[in-house]
Amino acid sequence: MGRGSAAWGWFTRHGIRVGHKPRNFVGPGGVYLNVSQFPLESERYFRLIKSSGDMDLVFFIHDLLPLQMPEYFKPREHALHRRRLQNLARFARAAIVSSNVVKEALERHLLSLGRIDMPILVAPLPVDPIFSQRIEAPEQSARPYFLMCGTIEPRKNHLLVLHVWRRLVEEMGEQAPTLVLVGARGWENEHIVDLLERCPNLQKHVVEISGLETPALRRLLAGACAALMPTFAEGYGLPLVEALAAGTPVIASDIQVFREIGGDHVIRLDPTDGPAWLRTIRDFAAAPSPLRRSRVKALADYRPPSWTTFFARIEDFVADFDNR
């Protein structure tokens, strides 16, 4: 699957097939694995699947954030996500999540829906193997740069980083580092867009890129001073794992899920503490930067989740259904 793609998966006790809708494989004794949250909101759809034969339905649940923090999502997402989880409770044999943070939240929500017996597997998401390949950094530009990857929307906390960059430009002028934003513009981001388009101090120091292919992102990571993830909430944090796998230091929010998946490999800061982010980014941008050198060295022993282990855990999880 490509970055950000929604896909169908059909998992039977004889193997995995991806990229086909379930109507092509409906039959008794199998397991239907939905690897995206679409169309989990459709009760009619899953009634149809259940009526087609004796199958176990398993759903990958990315997070519960539209219910936990509805202010960061489009208004309709709250009702849609509530329906998704109602259908999960009603039709699913089991669920798969990528972190213990999501598992705990899902267990609490399922309990409120009267579903207390659902098995939930925690399977941390692997990244494309290209991120673990050591490549030469691209030719250095005139100034150092930092990378922030994710849709430009309020939950990702671009505002904090942009205010930090405005201050860096005030202090350093043309010597200020560049901020590279990788991701499309999303929703409810008027204040962010105003800064990007109208703030004079940011015009020469912030670059937006969308539609970036994975190899290009890997090359960008190779030359970055650090990857930034000041987000307020995540169910997992794939860009964080990609950066660590690439050997790129990460400065991220001090939130529970990043403590779980990044541990001491990540520099964690309060996502509301602008001065702390300013100081840390300034230290990483210095030439030479002892802080960056030490963080890169510490990443030598980092190993991201592997695809082999990921699928093996799912196979074992599904194979054990008959014993429950």
Secondary structure, 3 states (H helix, E strand, C coil): CCCCCCCCEEEECCEEEECCCHHHCCCCCCEEEECCCCCCCCHHHHHHHHHCCCCEEEEECCCCHHHHCHHHCCCHHHHHHHHHHHHHHHHCCEEEECCHHHHHHHHHHHHHCCCCCCCEEECCCCCCHHHHCCCCCCCCCCCCEEEEECCECHHHCHHHHHHHHHHHHHHHHHHCCEEEEECCECCCCHHHHHHHHHCHHHCCCEEEECCCCHHHHHHHHHHCCCEEECCCCCCCCHHHHHHHHCCCCEEEECCHHHHHHHHHHEEEECCCCHHHHHHHHHHHHCCCCHHHHHHHHHHHHCCCCCHHHHHHHHHHHHHHHHHC
